[in-house]
Amino acid sequence: MGRHFEVRAAAMAASAKAKSAIYMRASKEIYAAAKSGVPDPEANLALRSAIEKYRKSCPRDVIDRAIEKAKGGDTVAYIPGRYEFFGAGNSYVIVDTLSDNPNRALVTVRTIVTRKGGKMGNVAYNFNNLGVIDFKGENRDEVEEALILGDVDVQSVTLEDGMIEVLVAPSDLAKATDVLKDLGIVDLESAETTMIPNDYVTLDEEDLGKFHRMLEELDEAEDVQAVYHNVENA
């Protein structure tokens, strides 16, 4: 069938694999959030934030099935974990896991990172935990004023190339999305809490190759929920 077919088939497989990984992470995170309180996003801010986080990347039925599973008699307990590493080229890496087997999660993550030249160490001090909201728009000043008047702990509001990015305290993420909805901004590109580095590093070709392979393996690991790093050219 020729090389073109092989390349296209590989790309399709990679795409399907990536979607499957996202759906699995969404299902676990939404299920865990629903189990942490009532399975109603209007009364459970953690659940509401999890739904908003995956609204763009997952079909609605994936979200609904996870909530229904939490409403049922399922007793699986997913335990969160966070592991910090120095990566290739003295980069900083934080890996969040959500697993029914924390020991397996730790061993898996540590093995992947150390095989790619990393080692465990305290790096979280170099990151800020923030709520991030991205959406298309031009009215930066109006958005900032509305958020401040809405008693949202705003860190910054920036406009670049027709996209507005809002950084807020993680605890105010749901409040911020409510304020934006009142402004008529409902089509958000993203709304989630994340770890933003204070400074970045640029890796050389050799270290960058190791780093990319590490990210690929972490992305395929069933217990890994999120990976944060400070590599600018990754």
Stockholm file with secondary structure:
# STOCKHOLM 1.0

chainA/1-234         MGRHFEVRAAAMAASAKAKSAIYMRASKEIYAAAKSGVPDPEANLALRSAIEKYRKSCPRDVIDRAIEKAKGGDTVAYIPGRYEFFGAGNSYVIVDTLSDNPNRALVTVRTIVTRKGGKMGNVAYNFNNLGVIDFKGENRDEVEEALILGDVDVQSVTLEDGMIEVLVAPSDLAKATDVLKDLGIVDLESAETTMIPNDYVTLDEEDLGKFHRMLEELDEAEDVQAVYHNVENA
#=GR chainA/1-234 SS CCHHHHHHHHHHHHHHHHHHHHHHHHHHHHHHHHHTSCSCTTTCHHHHHHHHHHTTTSCHHHHHHHHHHHHTTCCCCCEEEEEEEEEGGGEEEEEEEEESCHHHHHHHHHHHHHHTTCEECCCGGGEEEEEEEEEECSCHHHHHHHHHHTTCCEEEEEEETTEEEEEECGGGHHHHHHHHHHTTCCCCSEEEEEEEESSCBCCCHHHHHHHHHHHHHHHHCTTEEEEEECBTTC
#=GC SS_cons         CCHHHHHHHHHHHHHHHHHHHHHHHHHHHHHHHHHTSCSCTTTCHHHHHHHHHHTTTSCHHHHHHHHHHHHTTCCCCCEEEEEEEEEGGGEEEEEEEEESCHHHHHHHHHHHHHHTTCEECCCGGGEEEEEEEEEECSCHHHHHHHHHHTTCCEEEEEEETTEEEEEECGGGHHHHHHHHHHTTCCCCSEEEEEEEESSCBCCCHHHHHHHHHHHHHHHHCTTEEEEEECBTTC
//
